[in-house]
């Protein structure tokens, strides 16, 4: 697999992750700033590092599973590993400008 092909798959995975909506905030995990890292390695193995808004987030498993399933739906992706991290700790400043505006948060 070429670098261009893995970069294209990485971009497709990032787009697929936008389909995962945080049930509490009502926006996708990418624009909320919950996705820290996405990579695709040889053989179509995708690796996603993400967080939740709080350590005790009741939707953590839902969001992790949604990220896994969305990434796996991308043609060319054979396996997906999703890791949750709390370093760095999430803050509203990690949201996209559009999401901050929609949620009424001053940037």
VENJO-V28240 format. One record per backbone hydrogen bond with DSSP energy under -0.5 kcal/mol. NH is the residue of the N-H (numbers start at 1). CO is the residue of the C=O. If there is no record, write none. Layout:
NH/CO ; NH/CO
This chain:
6/2 ; 7/3 ; 8/4 ; 9/5 ; 10/6 ; 11/7 ; 12/8 ; 13/9 ; 14/10 ; 15/11 ; 16/12 ; 17/13 ; 18/14 ; 18/15 ; 19/16 ; 20/17 ; 21/19 ; 22/27 ; 26/22 ; 29/17 ; 29/20 ; 32/28 ; 33/30 ; 34/29 ; 35/29 ; 36/34 ; 36/49 ; 37/49 ; 39/47 ; 41/45 ; 44/41 ; 45/41 ; 45/42 ; 46/44 ; 46/79 ; 47/39 ; 48/81 ; 49/37 ; 50/48 ; 50/83 ; 51/34 ; 57/54 ; 60/57 ; 63/59 ; 64/60 ; 65/61 ; 66/62 ; 67/63 ; 68/64 ; 69/65 ; 70/66 ; 71/67 ; 72/68 ; 73/69 ; 74/71 ; 77/74 ; 78/44 ; 78/76 ; 79/44 ; 81/46 ; 83/48 ; 83/81 ; 85/50 ; 94/91 ; 95/92 ; 96/31 ; 100/96 ; 101/97 ; 102/98 ; 103/99 ; 104/101 ; 105/100 ; 106/104
